[in-house]
Amino acid sequence: MASFFRSLAAVVAGFIVASAIMMAVEWTNGHHLYPEVGAAAKGLTDREAIRQLFASIPVGALLVVVVGWALGSFAGSFTTARLAPGRGITQALILGAILVLAGIANNVGLPPPGWFWAVSIASLVAGTLTGGRLGARA
């Protein structure tokens, strides 16, 4: 039973690490790299206005988000694998599944361009697999 709780704690810790990195990259993106996009997005709740904003966002701003998701999933999976009992790859994959589901939910809620769907989900999977494998070996 202690092993279960340690595994659960490892996944939660990995999720916190992944989320913190993703939020930090997105905050930096919207405040320092592309402040005009951050200012335009502030307070938007109307789905059509969000769709129009996404149509005008520079590709670079979206690529920064992809990089943040990849870094977050890598660091979160690495953390999970290191903290989990045994080799921890299973727990890292569980975290990866949670992150992919969150990425899908994000993409459904905010309608990004089609290419962003494929690239963002692939970056989450790649980050998870790489971080989980390296964390399990370390």
PERAQUI-V983397 format. One record per residue. N is the residue number from 1. RES is the residue in three letters. OMEGA is omega in degrees with one decimal (999 if undefined). D_LAST is the distance of its C-alpha to the last C-alpha in whole Angstrom. Layout:
n/res/omega/d_last
N/RES/OMEGA/D_LAST
N/RES/OMEGA/D_LAST
This chain:
n/res/omega/d_last
1/MET/178.5/25
2/ALA/178.8/22
3/SER/177.7/19
4/PHE/-178.5/21
5/PHE/176.2/21
6/ARG/176.5/18
7/SER/178.7/17
8/LEU/178.7/20
9/ALA/178.9/19
10/ALA/178.8/15
11/VAL/178.5/17
12/VAL/178.5/20
13/ALA/178.0/17
14/GLY/178.2/16
15/PHE/178.4/19
16/ILE/178.7/20
17/VAL/-179.4/18
18/ALA/-178.8/19
19/SER/-179.6/22
20/ALA/-179.9/22
21/ILE/179.6/21
22/MET/179.6/23
23/MET/179.4/26
24/ALA/179.0/26
25/VAL/-180.0/26
26/GLU/176.5/29
27/TRP/178.2/30
28/THR/179.0/30
29/ASN/-175.9/31
30/GLY/-178.0/34
31/HIS/-175.1/35
32/HIS/-176.5/34
33/LEU/179.8/34
34/TYR/-175.9/36
35/PRO/179.0/38
36/GLU/177.6/41
37/VAL/178.2/39
38/GLY/179.3/38
39/ALA/-179.8/42
40/ALA/-177.6/43
41/ALA/-175.2/41
42/LYS/175.8/41
43/GLY/179.8/43
44/LEU/176.0/43
45/THR/-179.5/44
46/ASP/-175.6/46
47/ARG/-179.7/44
48/GLU/177.0/47
49/ALA/177.5/46
50/ILE/178.5/42
51/ARG/178.6/43
52/GLN/177.7/45
53/LEU/179.3/43
54/PHE/179.4/40
55/ALA/-176.7/42
56/SER/-178.2/43
57/ILE/176.0/39
58/PRO/179.9/38
59/VAL/179.9/36
60/GLY/179.7/33
61/ALA/178.2/33
62/LEU/177.9/32
63/LEU/176.2/29
64/VAL/177.5/28
65/VAL/179.0/28
66/VAL/178.8/26
67/VAL/177.8/23
68/GLY/178.2/23
69/TRP/179.2/22
70/ALA/179.2/20
71/LEU/179.7/18
72/GLY/-179.8/18
73/SER/176.2/17
74/PHE/-176.6/14
75/ALA/178.9/13
76/GLY/179.1/14
77/SER/176.4/12
78/PHE/179.3/9
79/THR/179.9/10
80/THR/-178.4/12
81/ALA/-179.8/9
82/ARG/-175.9/7
83/LEU/-175.2/11
84/ALA/176.1/12
85/PRO/-179.1/13
86/GLY/-178.6/12
87/ARG/171.8/9
88/GLY/-178.1/11
89/ILE/178.9/12
90/THR/179.4/15
91/GLN/177.3/15
92/ALA/178.2/14
93/LEU/174.9/16
94/ILE/176.6/19
95/LEU/179.4/18
96/GLY/178.1/19
97/ALA/177.7/22
98/ILE/-179.8/23
99/LEU/177.6/22
100/VAL/177.2/24
101/LEU/177.3/27
102/ALA/177.7/27
103/GLY/177.0/27
104/ILE/178.6/30
105/ALA/178.2/32
106/ASN/-178.3/32
107/ASN/176.1/33
108/VAL/-178.2/36
109/GLY/178.7/37
110/LEU/-172.1/37
111/PRO/178.3/38
112/PRO/176.1/36
113/PRO/-177.1/37
114/GLY/-178.3/37
115/TRP/-178.6/34
116/PHE/177.7/32
117/TRP/-175.1/32
118/ALA/-175.5/30
119/VAL/-177.8/28
120/SER/179.2/27
121/ILE/177.4/26
122/ALA/179.6/24
123/SER/176.8/22
124/LEU/179.7/21
125/VAL/-178.9/20
126/ALA/178.3/18
127/GLY/179.3/16
128/THR/-177.7/15
129/LEU/-179.0/14
130/THR/-179.7/12
131/GLY/179.6/10
132/GLY/179.5/10
133/ARG/-179.4/9
134/LEU/178.7/6
135/GLY/179.7/5
136/ALA/179.7/6
137/ARG/-174.0/4
138/ALA/999/0
